[in-house]
């Protein structure tokens, strides 16, 4: 197996692994709770040089 094939197999393995990790990390919300991803309704902390935006309480 050459270096290009090895790099391709490694890349595919990392990509598939990240997809599996992303689906396992998903959480279900409690009954009556709905995720709203709206930048206009997000909580903001602003200074002279930067702005932090929290959507659904996740910084």
PyMOL Python script that loads the backbone (N, CA, C, O; Angstrom):
from pymol import cmd

cmd.read_pdbstr("""\
ATOM      1  N   UNK A   1       0.864  -1.182   0.000  1.00  0.00           N
ATOM      2  CA  UNK A   1       0.000   0.000   0.000  1.00  0.00           C
ATOM      3  C   UNK A   1       0.902   1.235   0.000  1.00  0.00           C
ATOM      4  O   UNK A   1       1.801   1.366   0.832  1.00  0.00           O
ATOM      5  N   UNK A   2       0.646   2.128  -0.942  1.00  0.00           N
ATOM      6  CA  UNK A   2       1.432   3.348  -1.057  1.00  0.00           C
ATOM      7  C   UNK A   2       0.960   4.415  -0.083  1.00  0.00           C
ATOM      8  O   UNK A   2      -0.060   4.256   0.587  1.00  0.00           O
ATOM      9  N   UNK A   3       1.704   5.484  -0.017  1.00  0.00           N
ATOM     10  CA  UNK A   3       1.395   6.579   0.905  1.00  0.00           C
ATOM     11  C   UNK A   3       0.058   7.234   0.578  1.00  0.00           C
ATOM     12  O   UNK A   3      -0.667   7.632   1.489  1.00  0.00           O
ATOM     13  N   UNK A   4      -0.283   7.354  -0.708  1.00  0.00           N
ATOM     14  CA  UNK A   4      -1.549   7.983  -1.091  1.00  0.00           C
ATOM     15  C   UNK A   4      -2.738   7.125  -0.658  1.00  0.00           C
ATOM     16  O   UNK A   4      -3.744   7.644  -0.174  1.00  0.00           O
ATOM     17  N   UNK A   5      -2.616   5.834  -0.832  1.00  0.00           N
ATOM     18  CA  UNK A   5      -3.699   4.946  -0.411  1.00  0.00           C
ATOM     19  C   UNK A   5      -3.854   4.969   1.109  1.00  0.00           C
ATOM     20  O   UNK A   5      -4.971   4.996   1.625  1.00  0.00           O
ATOM     21  N   UNK A   6      -2.715   4.960   1.827  1.00  0.00           N
ATOM     22  CA  UNK A   6      -2.742   5.000   3.281  1.00  0.00           C
ATOM     23  C   UNK A   6      -3.365   6.294   3.789  1.00  0.00           C
ATOM     24  O   UNK A   6      -4.152   6.281   4.735  1.00  0.00           O
ATOM     25  N   UNK A   7      -3.012   7.407   3.162  1.00  0.00           N
ATOM     26  CA  UNK A   7      -3.598   8.691   3.553  1.00  0.00           C
ATOM     27  C   UNK A   7      -5.097   8.721   3.259  1.00  0.00           C
ATOM     28  O   UNK A   7      -5.871   9.261   4.050  1.00  0.00           O
ATOM     29  N   UNK A   8      -5.506   8.154   2.144  1.00  0.00           N
ATOM     30  CA  UNK A   8      -6.929   8.112   1.797  1.00  0.00           C
ATOM     31  C   UNK A   8      -7.709   7.276   2.798  1.00  0.00           C
ATOM     32  O   UNK A   8      -8.779   7.686   3.249  1.00  0.00           O
ATOM     33  N   UNK A   9      -7.183   6.110   3.149  1.00  0.00           N
ATOM     34  CA  UNK A   9      -7.855   5.241   4.118  1.00  0.00           C
ATOM     35  C   UNK A   9      -7.925   5.929   5.480  1.00  0.00           C
ATOM     36  O   UNK A   9      -8.947   5.845   6.161  1.00  0.00           O
ATOM     37  N   UNK A  10      -6.861   6.602   5.879  1.00  0.00           N
ATOM     38  CA  UNK A  10      -6.846   7.326   7.152  1.00  0.00           C
ATOM     39  C   UNK A  10      -7.881   8.437   7.152  1.00  0.00           C
ATOM     40  O   UNK A  10      -8.618   8.599   8.125  1.00  0.00           O
ATOM     41  N   UNK A  11      -7.943   9.206   6.067  1.00  0.00           N
ATOM     42  CA  UNK A  11      -8.908  10.300   5.967  1.00  0.00           C
ATOM     43  C   UNK A  11     -10.340   9.778   6.039  1.00  0.00           C
ATOM     44  O   UNK A  11     -11.173  10.339   6.751  1.00  0.00           O
ATOM     45  N   UNK A  12     -10.621   8.723   5.315  1.00  0.00           N
ATOM     46  CA  UNK A  12     -11.973   8.154   5.332  1.00  0.00           C
ATOM     47  C   UNK A  12     -12.318   7.660   6.727  1.00  0.00           C
ATOM     48  O   UNK A  12     -13.438   7.862   7.196  1.00  0.00           O
ATOM     49  N   UNK A  13     -11.370   7.019   7.393  1.00  0.00           N
ATOM     50  CA  UNK A  13     -11.609   6.547   8.762  1.00  0.00           C
ATOM     51  C   UNK A  13     -11.897   7.685   9.721  1.00  0.00           C
ATOM     52  O   UNK A  13     -12.806   7.584  10.545  1.00  0.00           O
ATOM     53  N   UNK A  14     -11.141   8.763   9.627  1.00  0.00           N
ATOM     54  CA  UNK A  14     -11.384   9.919  10.490  1.00  0.00           C
ATOM     55  C   UNK A  14     -12.733  10.567  10.185  1.00  0.00           C
ATOM     56  O   UNK A  14     -13.447  10.983  11.097  1.00  0.00           O
ATOM     57  N   UNK A  15     -13.075  10.649   8.911  1.00  0.00           N
ATOM     58  CA  UNK A  15     -14.350  11.250   8.520  1.00  0.00           C
ATOM     59  C   UNK A  15     -15.526  10.439   9.037  1.00  0.00           C
ATOM     60  O   UNK A  15     -16.463  10.997   9.609  1.00  0.00           O
ATOM     61  N   UNK A  16     -15.484   9.130   8.840  1.00  0.00           N
ATOM     62  CA  UNK A  16     -16.573   8.265   9.312  1.00  0.00           C
ATOM     63  C   UNK A  16     -16.649   8.303  10.841  1.00  0.00           C
ATOM     64  O   UNK A  16     -17.740   8.334  11.410  1.00  0.00           O
ATOM     65  N   UNK A  17     -15.499   8.299  11.496  1.00  0.00           N
ATOM     66  CA  UNK A  17     -15.479   8.376  12.958  1.00  0.00           C
ATOM     67  C   UNK A  17     -16.087   9.659  13.477  1.00  0.00           C
ATOM     68  O   UNK A  17     -16.796   9.640  14.483  1.00  0.00           O
ATOM     69  N   UNK A  18     -15.826  10.773  12.816  1.00  0.00           N
ATOM     70  CA  UNK A  18     -16.411  12.043  13.259  1.00  0.00           C
ATOM     71  C   UNK A  18     -17.914  12.062  13.032  1.00  0.00           C
ATOM     72  O   UNK A  18     -18.648  12.647  13.828  1.00  0.00           O
ATOM     73  N   UNK A  19     -18.385  11.435  11.963  1.00  0.00           N
ATOM     74  CA  UNK A  19     -19.833  11.355  11.741  1.00  0.00           C
ATOM     75  C   UNK A  19     -20.505  10.528  12.828  1.00  0.00           C
ATOM     76  O   UNK A  19     -21.562  10.907  13.332  1.00  0.00           O
ATOM     77  N   UNK A  20     -19.906   9.412  13.189  1.00  0.00           N
ATOM     78  CA  UNK A  20     -20.474   8.573  14.246  1.00  0.00           C
ATOM     79  C   UNK A  20     -20.459   9.292  15.587  1.00  0.00           C
ATOM     80  O   UNK A  20     -21.419   9.183  16.349  1.00  0.00           O
ATOM     81  N   UNK A  21     -19.408  10.014  15.889  1.00  0.00           N
ATOM     82  CA  UNK A  21     -19.322  10.747  17.147  1.00  0.00           C
ATOM     83  C   UNK A  21     -20.368  11.852  17.197  1.00  0.00           C
ATOM     84  O   UNK A  21     -20.941  12.114  18.255  1.00  0.00           O
ATOM     85  N   UNK A  22     -20.622  12.499  16.071  1.00  0.00           N
ATOM     86  CA  UNK A  22     -21.616  13.577  16.039  1.00  0.00           C
ATOM     87  C   UNK A  22     -23.019  13.039  16.285  1.00  0.00           C
ATOM     88  O   UNK A  22     -23.813  13.695  16.959  1.00  0.00           O
ATOM     89  N   UNK A  23     -23.339  11.878  15.762  1.00  0.00           N
ATOM     90  CA  UNK A  23     -24.681  11.340  15.973  1.00  0.00           C
ATOM     91  C   UNK A  23     -24.841  10.821  17.390  1.00  0.00           C
ATOM     92  O   UNK A  23     -25.942  10.886  17.936  1.00  0.00           O
ATOM     93  N   UNK A  24     -23.785  10.309  18.003  1.00  0.00           N
ATOM     94  CA  UNK A  24     -23.868   9.833  19.377  1.00  0.00           C
ATOM     95  C   UNK A  24     -23.975  10.986  20.363  1.00  0.00           C
ATOM     96  O   UNK A  24     -24.532  10.816  21.448  1.00  0.00           O
ATOM     97  N   UNK A  25     -23.453  12.157  20.008  1.00  0.00           N
ATOM     98  CA  UNK A  25     -23.459  13.296  20.906  1.00  0.00           C
ATOM     99  C   UNK A  25     -24.807  14.010  20.932  1.00  0.00           C
ATOM    100  O   UNK A  25     -25.019  14.881  21.776  1.00  0.00           O
ATOM    101  N   UNK A  26     -25.704  13.668  20.044  1.00  0.00           N
ATOM    102  CA  UNK A  26     -27.001  14.317  20.000  1.00  0.00           C
ATOM    103  C   UNK A  26     -27.801  13.963  21.243  1.00  0.00           C
ATOM    104  O   UNK A  26     -27.824  12.813  21.682  1.00  0.00           O
ATOM    105  N   UNK A  27     -28.450  14.966  21.795  1.00  0.00           N
ATOM    106  CA  UNK A  27     -29.258  14.756  22.989  1.00  0.00           C
ATOM    107  C   UNK A  27     -30.713  15.052  22.677  1.00  0.00           C
ATOM    108  O   UNK A  27     -31.010  15.884  21.819  1.00  0.00           O
ATOM    109  N   UNK A  28     -31.611  14.385  23.360  1.00  0.00           N
ATOM    110  CA  UNK A  28     -33.029  14.676  23.208  1.00  0.00           C
ATOM    111  C   UNK A  28     -33.421  15.717  24.241  1.00  0.00           C
ATOM    112  O   UNK A  28     -32.912  15.718  25.361  1.00  0.00           O
ATOM    113  N   UNK A  29     -34.313  16.586  23.863  1.00  0.00           N
ATOM    114  CA  UNK A  29     -34.788  17.642  24.754  1.00  0.00           C
ATOM    115  C   UNK A  29     -35.966  17.135  25.574  1.00  0.00           C
ATOM    116  O   UNK A  29     -36.702  16.255  25.129  1.00  0.00           O
ATOM    117  N   UNK A  30     -36.150  17.688  26.772  1.00  0.00           N
ATOM    118  CA  UNK A  30     -37.306  17.300  27.579  1.00  0.00           C
ATOM    119  C   UNK A  30     -38.621  17.690  26.900  1.00  0.00           C
ATOM    120  O   UNK A  30     -38.638  18.532  26.002  1.00  0.00           O
ATOM    121  N   UNK A  31     -39.708  17.077  27.333  1.00  0.00           N
ATOM    122  CA  UNK A  31     -41.032  17.407  26.786  1.00  0.00           C
ATOM    123  C   UNK A  31     -41.332  18.887  26.992  1.00  0.00           C
ATOM    124  O   UNK A  31     -41.088  19.433  28.068  1.00  0.00           O
ATOM    125  N   UNK A  32     -41.855  19.526  25.969  1.00  0.00           N
ATOM    126  CA  UNK A  32     -42.219  20.934  26.043  1.00  0.00           C
ATOM    127  C   UNK A  32     -41.085  21.896  25.746  1.00  0.00           C
ATOM    128  O   UNK A  32     -41.309  23.105  25.684  1.00  0.00           O
ATOM    129  N   UNK A  33     -39.878  21.395  25.560  1.00  0.00           N
ATOM    130  CA  UNK A  33     -38.727  22.245  25.262  1.00  0.00           C
ATOM    131  C   UNK A  33     -38.433  22.150  23.776  1.00  0.00           C
ATOM    132  O   UNK A  33     -38.393  21.062  23.202  1.00  0.00           O
ATOM    133  N   UNK A  34     -38.228  23.312  23.163  1.00  0.00           N
ATOM    134  CA  UNK A  34     -37.972  23.367  21.734  1.00  0.00           C
ATOM    135  C   UNK A  34     -36.710  24.186  21.490  1.00  0.00           C
ATOM    136  O   UNK A  34     -36.562  25.276  22.043  1.00  0.00           O
ATOM    137  N   UNK A  35     -35.810  23.676  20.676  1.00  0.00           N
ATOM    138  CA  UNK A  35     -34.584  24.402  20.338  1.00  0.00           C
ATOM    139  C   UNK A  35     -34.903  25.472  19.302  1.00  0.00           C
ATOM    140  O   UNK A  35     -35.484  25.186  18.255  1.00  0.00           O
ATOM    141  N   UNK A  36     -34.521  26.696  19.603  1.00  0.00           N
ATOM    142  CA  UNK A  36     -34.725  27.814  18.677  1.00  0.00           C
ATOM    143  C   UNK A  36     -33.358  28.402  18.375  1.00  0.00           C
ATOM    144  O   UNK A  36     -32.729  29.002  19.246  1.00  0.00           O
ATOM    145  N   UNK A  37     -32.905  28.234  17.163  1.00  0.00           N
ATOM    146  CA  UNK A  37     -31.606  28.743  16.756  1.00  0.00           C
ATOM    147  C   UNK A  37     -31.815  30.031  15.963  1.00  0.00           C
ATOM    148  O   UNK A  37     -31.752  30.029  14.734  1.00  0.00           O
ATOM    149  N   UNK A  38     -32.065  31.126  16.674  1.00  0.00           N
ATOM    150  CA  UNK A  38     -32.344  32.417  16.040  1.00  0.00           C
ATOM    151  C   UNK A  38     -31.332  33.439  16.541  1.00  0.00           C
ATOM    152  O   UNK A  38     -31.341  33.793  17.720  1.00  0.00           O
ATOM    153  N   UNK A  39     -30.473  33.908  15.669  1.00  0.00           N
ATOM    154  CA  UNK A  39     -29.423  34.849  16.055  1.00  0.00           C
ATOM    155  C   UNK A  39     -29.995  36.172  16.552  1.00  0.00           C
ATOM    156  O   UNK A  39     -29.373  36.838  17.379  1.00  0.00           O
ATOM    157  N   UNK A  40     -31.142  36.553  16.073  1.00  0.00           N
ATOM    158  CA  UNK A  40     -31.762  37.810  16.506  1.00  0.00           C
ATOM    159  C   UNK A  40     -32.257  37.735  17.950  1.00  0.00           C
ATOM    160  O   UNK A  40     -32.303  38.757  18.636  1.00  0.00           O
ATOM    161  N   UNK A  41     -32.626  36.548  18.421  1.00  0.00           N
ATOM    162  CA  UNK A  41     -33.130  36.378  19.789  1.00  0.00           C
ATOM    163  C   UNK A  41     -32.050  35.890  20.750  1.00  0.00           C
ATOM    164  O   UNK A  41     -32.342  35.599  21.910  1.00  0.00           O
ATOM    165  N   UNK A  42     -30.817  35.797  20.286  1.00  0.00           N
ATOM    166  CA  UNK A  42     -29.726  35.259  21.097  1.00  0.00           C
ATOM    167  C   UNK A  42     -29.290  36.253  22.168  1.00  0.00           C
ATOM    168  O   UNK A  42     -29.398  37.466  21.990  1.00  0.00           O
ATOM    169  N   UNK A  43     -28.795  35.715  23.288  1.00  0.00           N
ATOM    170  CA  UNK A  43     -28.215  36.531  24.351  1.00  0.00           C
ATOM    171  C   UNK A  43     -26.844  37.013  23.892  1.00  0.00           C
ATOM    172  O   UNK A  43     -26.077  36.238  23.320  1.00  0.00           O
ATOM    173  N   UNK A  44     -26.526  38.285  24.136  1.00  0.00           N
ATOM    174  CA  UNK A  44     -25.265  38.849  23.661  1.00  0.00           C
ATOM    175  C   UNK A  44     -24.515  39.531  24.800  1.00  0.00           C
ATOM    176  O   UNK A  44     -25.116  40.160  25.671  1.00  0.00           O
ATOM    177  N   UNK A  45     -23.206  39.394  24.777  1.00  0.00           N
ATOM    178  CA  UNK A  45     -22.314  40.132  25.659  1.00  0.00           C
ATOM    179  C   UNK A  45     -21.337  40.852  24.741  1.00  0.00           C
ATOM    180  O   UNK A  45     -20.587  40.218  23.999  1.00  0.00           O
ATOM    181  N   UNK A  46     -21.352  42.198  24.795  1.00  0.00           N
ATOM    182  CA  UNK A  46     -20.572  42.992  23.861  1.00  0.00           C
ATOM    183  C   UNK A  46     -19.565  43.867  24.602  1.00  0.00           C
ATOM    184  O   UNK A  46     -19.889  44.477  25.620  1.00  0.00           O
ATOM    185  N   UNK A  47     -18.342  43.920  24.081  1.00  0.00           N
ATOM    186  CA  UNK A  47     -17.324  44.856  24.562  1.00  0.00           C
ATOM    187  C   UNK A  47     -16.908  45.724  23.384  1.00  0.00           C
ATOM    188  O   UNK A  47     -17.482  45.628  22.299  1.00  0.00           O
ATOM    189  N   UNK A  48     -15.907  46.572  23.602  1.00  0.00           N
ATOM    190  CA  UNK A  48     -15.436  47.442  22.516  1.00  0.00           C
ATOM    191  C   UNK A  48     -14.788  46.660  21.380  1.00  0.00           C
ATOM    192  O   UNK A  48     -14.778  47.118  20.238  1.00  0.00           O
ATOM    193  N   UNK A  49     -14.244  45.482  21.688  1.00  0.00           N
ATOM    194  CA  UNK A  49     -13.478  44.746  20.681  1.00  0.00           C
ATOM    195  C   UNK A  49     -14.091  43.432  20.246  1.00  0.00           C
ATOM    196  O   UNK A  49     -13.654  42.864  19.245  1.00  0.00           O
ATOM    197  N   UNK A  50     -15.093  42.924  20.963  1.00  0.00           N
ATOM    198  CA  UNK A  50     -15.655  41.632  20.569  1.00  0.00           C
ATOM    199  C   UNK A  50     -17.099  41.493  21.037  1.00  0.00           C
ATOM    200  O   UNK A  50     -17.592  42.283  21.843  1.00  0.00           O
ATOM    201  N   UNK A  51     -17.744  40.490  20.522  1.00  0.00           N
ATOM    202  CA  UNK A  51     -19.124  40.186  20.902  1.00  0.00           C
ATOM    203  C   UNK A  51     -19.263  38.673  21.053  1.00  0.00           C
ATOM    204  O   UNK A  51     -18.836  37.913  20.185  1.00  0.00           O
ATOM    205  N   UNK A  52     -19.858  38.248  22.156  1.00  0.00           N
ATOM    206  CA  UNK A  52     -20.156  36.830  22.366  1.00  0.00           C
ATOM    207  C   UNK A  52     -21.645  36.642  22.215  1.00  0.00           C
ATOM    208  O   UNK A  52     -22.438  37.428  22.733  1.00  0.00           O
ATOM    209  N   UNK A  53     -22.024  35.595  21.502  1.00  0.00           N
ATOM    210  CA  UNK A  53     -23.428  35.302  21.257  1.00  0.00           C
ATOM    211  C   UNK A  53     -23.723  33.922  21.813  1.00  0.00           C
ATOM    212  O   UNK A  53     -23.006  32.962  21.530  1.00  0.00           O
ATOM    213  N   UNK A  54     -24.780  33.828  22.604  1.00  0.00           N
ATOM    214  CA  UNK A  54     -25.186  32.538  23.161  1.00  0.00           C
ATOM    215  C   UNK A  54     -26.530  32.160  22.574  1.00  0.00           C
ATOM    216  O   UNK A  54     -27.522  32.865  22.757  1.00  0.00           O
ATOM    217  N   UNK A  55     -26.556  31.028  21.857  1.00  0.00           N
ATOM    218  CA  UNK A  55     -27.794  30.533  21.289  1.00  0.00           C
ATOM    219  C   UNK A  55     -28.220  29.333  22.107  1.00  0.00           C
ATOM    220  O   UNK A  55     -27.470  28.363  22.224  1.00  0.00           O
ATOM    221  N   UNK A  56     -29.417  29.385  22.678  1.00  0.00           N
ATOM    222  CA  UNK A  56     -29.934  28.318  23.535  1.00  0.00           C
ATOM    223  C   UNK A  56     -29.030  28.048  24.720  1.00  0.00           C
ATOM    224  O   UNK A  56     -28.946  26.909  25.180  1.00  0.00           O
ATOM    225  N   UNK A  57     -28.346  29.075  25.229  1.00  0.00           N
ATOM    226  CA  UNK A  57     -27.512  28.920  26.398  1.00  0.00           C
ATOM    227  C   UNK A  57     -26.195  28.223  26.143  1.00  0.00           C
ATOM    228  O   UNK A  57     -25.488  27.890  27.094  1.00  0.00           O
ATOM    229  N   UNK A  58     -25.840  27.991  24.884  1.00  0.00           N
ATOM    230  CA  UNK A  58     -24.580  27.350  24.533  1.00  0.00           C
ATOM    231  C   UNK A  58     -23.631  28.404  23.997  1.00  0.00           C
ATOM    232  O   UNK A  58     -23.900  28.996  22.951  1.00  0.00           O
ATOM    233  N   UNK A  59     -22.535  28.651  24.681  1.00  0.00           N
ATOM    234  CA  UNK A  59     -21.600  29.695  24.252  1.00  0.00           C
ATOM    235  C   UNK A  59     -20.735  29.214  23.151  1.00  0.00           C
ATOM    236  O   UNK A  59     -19.886  29.960  22.663  1.00  0.00           O
TER     237      UNK A  59
END
""", "prot")
cmd.dss("prot")
cmd.show_as("cartoon", "prot")
cmd.util.cbc("prot")
cmd.orient("prot")
